[in-house]
Amino acid sequence: MSFSVVVPVYNAENTLEILFSEIKSFFQNEGLSFEVIFVFDCGNPNSWKALEKIKKEHPELVKIIHLSRNFGQHNATISGISFASGDYIVTMDEDLQQSPGDIGKLISTQKEGDFDVVYGIYTIRKHNFFRNFTSLLLKKLLLVGIPDLHKDYSSFRLIKSNVAKATLEMRNSYTFLDGYISWITTNCHSCIVDHQERNEGKSSYTLKKLINHSVNIFVTFSNLPLRLITISSFFFLLFSICYSIYFALRKIILDDLASGFPSTVIILSFGLGLIMFFLGILGEYLYRINLKTTKKPNYFFKKIE
């Protein structure tokens, strides 16, 4: 087996050499062939200089890619996958919070069940309490909105090459690699790995970015918001019909309402109910248009013999 390790790089000038050294040590000790693909996502210019130094020292093991601007972690990762030649592709972060030694755990888990994807998950996250809480909350919301998304998804992944390459065909208003994977396969598993203290600096994922990330994923990959509108609009229409019938009967039987009041109530409630219901129908059509434009695959061949 051969492996390609894809690392999106933004702001890690002082950790890159250590990271590469640990990756190289792991694969050489295991006797496995490998390559490392660093994708510079237009962060600190010194990070690119560090990558050039690593490339110069290890030209046969390293590929470095300089993107034209900052495209974000998931786009950077997918662009690295496009250059990968290994049978399996490992994706990981740049900041040494994920240990290259734990790649062995991903490989062992993959062999146990011939999984298409194996995620590394953490029992204890070495972020601050607020970051851990908001990340967990947003992750739970995404799992509700995208049922096929693996519950333990993370940026530390081992992916079969054919599955990873299939994500290159998808063009979307917002890129979410794990969402793409959920469209291709549910043959995913996870294993426990260590989460280290950040070597230096702080995460570029602020609360605002985490919220924007989650909202974009919801709009692009989940039909839950539109489905809630459809369901609520149906119940609103049902309520408005019952409400209109009540005032109509009260006018006929008791005749204790001011002149013109029942007709006004009936027109407003029934009219709003219809508008809400029609919005729900339009929402269903919009979701289907979204599915068409996202190039969600209709099928994917796991094996052909």
N, C-alpha and C positions, 0 to 999 in steps of 0.2 A: 504494500500500500504506500502511496505517496500523499503528502499533505501540503496544502497551501494555507499559510496563516495570514489573514487579512487584518490589518490594524489601521483604523482611521486615526489621523493625527491632527490635533488642533493646537495644543499648547503644552508640549511635554519635552522641551529641549533637554532637560536633565535626567529624564527617565528612559529615553529611547535606547541608549547604548546598553543600559542594564537589562532592559526588556529583551532586546535582541540576544544578548549574551545568555540569558536564562532560557530563551526559546531554543537557541542553538545547542546548549548543553543538554536539554531534555531530549531532543530528537537524536542527537549523536549518541547519547548514552543508551537509547532504546534501539539504535541501529535502524532508524527510519529515515527515508529520504524526505526532504522538505524544501520549501521556499518560503520566504517572508515577503509580503507585499505591503508596503507602507503607503497610505494615501494621505497626502498633505492637503488638508481642507482649508487652506489659507488662514491659518491662525498666526501664531508668533513666528516671524521670519527666521528666528534662530533655530526653530524646530526643523525647518527645511535644511539649514546648514548642517545640523546634526545628522539628518538622513543622508545627505550627500557624503558625509564622512563614513557612515556605515556602509553605504553602497561602494565606495572606493576601496574599502578594506575587504569587503566580501561580495565581489561582483557576481559570483556564481550562485549565491544564495539569496540575494536581495533584489527586489524590484521597488523602485520608488516612483510615485505618481504625483504630480503637482496639478491640482485642479485649478481652473481659471478664477474661481471665486469660492466663497463659503457656501456649500450646498447642504450642509447638515450631515450628521453621523450616518443615517441610514443610506442616503445617496452616496456618500463616500464609500461605505462598506460595499454597496452593490457595484460601484465602479471598480473596486478592487477585485471583486469576484469575477468580473469580465476578463481579467488578466490571469486568473488562477488556472494552473494546469494540473493540480493534484487530484487524486481520486476522492479525497475528502477535503473540505474547506473548514478551517477553524477561524472564527471571528472573535476578537477580543479588544479590550480597551487599551489605551496607551499609558495609563497612570499607575500601573503595577498593583492595582487593587485586586486584579485577577492574576493568580499565579500561573506561569507557564507550566509548572510542574503538574498542575491539575488537569492539563490536557490528557494525561494518562488516564484519569478517571473517566473523561468523556469517551475516550477510545474503548476502554474496557466495557463501559455501559452499552456502547453501540454494538459491540461484538455479541453481547449477551442476547439481544433481541433483534439484531439486524435492523436497527431503527434508522429512519431517514434523517432524523434530526435529534440531537441530544443537547439539552440545555444544562448549563451549570447554575445551580441555585445556592443561595447563601442562608445558613441558619441564623447568623448574626451579621447584620450590615454595619460596616464601620463608617456610616454617615452620622450626622447629628440627628437628634430626635425629630426635629421638624421635617427634615428632608426624608427621613424614613417613613414618617406618618403620611405625608402628602403623597409620596411615591406609592405606598401601599394602598391608599384610598383611591388614587387615580387608576391604579392597576386593577383593583376590584371592579371599578365602574366599567373599565374596558372589557373585562371578562364577561360582565353582564350584557354589554352591547354587542360583543363578538363571541358567541358561544363556541365557535371552532378554534378560537385562539387558545394555545396551550397555556395552562394555568401557571406554569413555571417559566414562561418566556423571559429571556435575558439577552444581553449583548454578548455573553460568553457561550458560543454555540459550536457544535460540530455538525456539519451538514454534508450529506452526500453530494458529490459534484453535480450530478444531473438535476437534483432538486434545486440546488443553488443557482445553476445556470438558467433554469426555467424562469426565475424571477427577473432575468434581464429583459424578457419579452414584455413585461408589464409596464405600461406607461400610465401615470396616474396624476391627479391634481396634488396628491400628497403621498410621499413614499414612506411606507412602514413595512420593513422587511419581514417581520414576524406575521403581519397580516397577509402578505404575499404567500408565505410558507403555509399558513392555515388554509389558503385556497388550493394548495397543491397536495398536501398530505396531512393526515392526522396520525401517522405512524411516528409519533414523537415521544420522547421520554426525557427524564432529567436525573441528575445526580448531585449530591451535596459537594460543594467546593468551598474553599476558604475565601473570605473577603478581607483583604489586607487594609491597613490604614493607608490613606493617601500619602504618597511619598512627598509631594510638595503641592503648593497652590490649593485651589479649590475648584469644585465642579463648575462647569460652564452652564449646567442646567439649573437655572433659577426657578422659583415658583411660577413666575409668569411664563417661562418657556415650557415648563411641565404642563401647565394648564393649556397653553396653545397647542402643544403636541397632542394632548388627549382630545381636545375639541376637534382638531383636524382629522384625527383618526376616526372619531365618531362619525363625522360628516362623510368621510370617504368610504369607510369599511363597514359601518353598521346601519341597518335599517330601523334600529330601535326608535330614534327620535321621530321619524316619519310614521312609524307604526303606532306610536303613542298618540300622534295627532289624529290618525285615522280612527283609532278606537275611541278616543275622547270625543271626537266630532260626532261619531255615531250615537254615543250616549247623550251628548248635548242635544242632538236632533230628537232623540226619543223623549228626553225631558221636556223639550219645548213643545212637542206634540201633546204630551200629557197636560202640560201647563195651559196650553191653548184650549184644550177640551174642558178643563176645569172652569176657566173663565166663561167659556161659551155656555156651559150647563148652568153656571151660577146666574148668568144673565137671564137665561130662559126660565129657570125655576124660581129664584129669589128676586131677581130684578132690583138688586140693592146697589148697583154700581152706577157711577156717573155716566152720562151719555157719552159715547165715543171711547170710553176707557177700555172696554173689552176688545173692541176691534183694534185699538192701538197696541194693546198687549199681545194679541194674537199675531198681528203683522210683524211686530218686532221680534218676538221670541221665535216664531216659526221661520222668519226670514233669516235671523242669525243662525238658527239651527241648520238651515239649508246651506248657508255660506260656509259654515264650519265643515259640513259633510262634504261639500264640493272641494274644499281645500284639502281634506284628507284624501280624496280620490286623486287630485292633482299630485299630492305628495307621493302616492304609490307609483304614478307614472314617472315622476322625477327620479325615484329610486331605481327604476328599471333603466332609465336613461343613464344614470350613474354607473350601473353595472356594465352597460354597453361600452361606455367611454373608458372605464378602468381596465379593460382587456382582461377581465377575470377568465381564466382558462376553463373551457367546457370539459376538458379531460386532460389527463397526464399519464403517460405510460411509465409504470414502475419497472417493468421488465418485458422484453420481447425475446422469445426463444424460437 
